[in-house]
Amino acid sequence: LIVLFLGTFVSSLVLSFVLTKIVRDHATRRGWVVAPGQDRHLHSLALPRLGGMAIVLSFLLALTMSLLLAKYLEPVASLSLKPLMTILPPALLIFVLGICDDVYTLGPVWKFSVEAVAAAMLFAGGLRIFNLPLLFGAHRFSWFTGLLLTIVWVIAITNAFNLIDGLDGLAAGSALFSTFVAFVVALLGKLSLISLITLSLAGSILGFLRYNFNPATIFLGDCGSLFIGFMLSSLALYGTEKAPTIIAVSIPLVSFGLPILETSLSVVRRFISGKPVFTADRQHIHHKLLDRGLSHRQVVIVLYGVSAMFALLSLFLLWPTGSTIGLVLAVLGTGIWMGVQHLGYPEFGEIRRIAQRTIEQRHILVNNLAIRRATEELKVAQSLSEITQILMAAFTANDFDAFELRTERVAARYGMRVVGESSRYRFLWRKSQHSRCADLEKAWSLRLDLLSPSNQRCGEFTIFRTYAHRDLQLDINLLTAAFATALANAVERATIQEQEFLTSAEKTMLVPAQAG
């Protein structure tokens, strides 16, 4: 059996090494190459992208030779080919889909539809998700729910490996680690045929990687990345039938950690930023690492290390105990959190800000209520002194350090008659009596122009805040909407009343002079 396993791996490796060179040279002569045409493309030369053909051919040839040889070996004389007959037809369908996408660039609807058909073929052959013990215990799903979950799983994993195919050797190398995990699980589970399949796939990937590692001379292409992703998702489904549930569910998820993480990050950040989920961009993990100054090879080696870590952690789950699962989850959670923080995605910084505001929501509510209360009080304020008292009460407890109220000369008109004009008014309030006006010049400020209902400018209100790392615990929309309107109305009302008072005082002083 060991000789058979070793022969399978070596034969697929040699076949892939030879066939990749043949496919590369033939595609180059025929002009079947892709030139760098977008910002996210990192290659500078036109290269063929049909490397998946060499992988699939070497995989099939090596596996066929191994199965023929297995007939003459007693330990595997009764080897059942049913798993292969279940996996191989839909896998070849995915391979044809990948070739069409490499040649004609298919849309996501076409790709997902064919992948769903391939997943349904697996389901019909008995490879399906029938329960999720980590979430629902021993509850078994109906056939329809199982079909939907199987389709989602196959589409997700198949496209996850396609998504990370952005650097020379990245997708193939990451898949190699996942294939190694699948082989170990199959070997320990005494699944001889699955072991042969994984060894054939691993040897084919490794032989191809000789030409795909930076600087690459041929690309994996969608025909390769989709085929590899589909094969790994299928092998994981076969494990759910033959392994304990905790192993069957957890190990594939962890061993596919890098492509799953990349896919999840891409979907979430595009959703947060309001971009179409299927739009290509230059914000993938490998792009972020390149932007931090790492070379092409350094990024690939770093991500190989990440894939190896995921693979190693998944193997710990072969002996599932409470402490083992807890340790794996703790290491995974800490590593992913630190990695995402290091990459510096602005979308996740915004999520962190929202979470912080949720924690501090009580303080925000208190400050917002103070502004709302001031808005209501300003509606009945009759003098500038009342207005300033209301403003001081509202801004004493919030995060602003000072405010300034200025009024303009306002003409109050009754019909066509001008009653009078008020003098300018300025009031400056500072939260700290030790702060100086010079400090406010270095502060952050927001100026609100006060416009009366008659659209006259009656003044301006400016708020100041020193620059700080602490977020502003106030909804700024409250200041720019109802509060600004109420303040403008109050200022106009107080100014007009002051004008009427001054006019009446002038008339009172003039009457005795006229009588004399």
Disulfide bonds with the S-S distance in Angstrom:
none
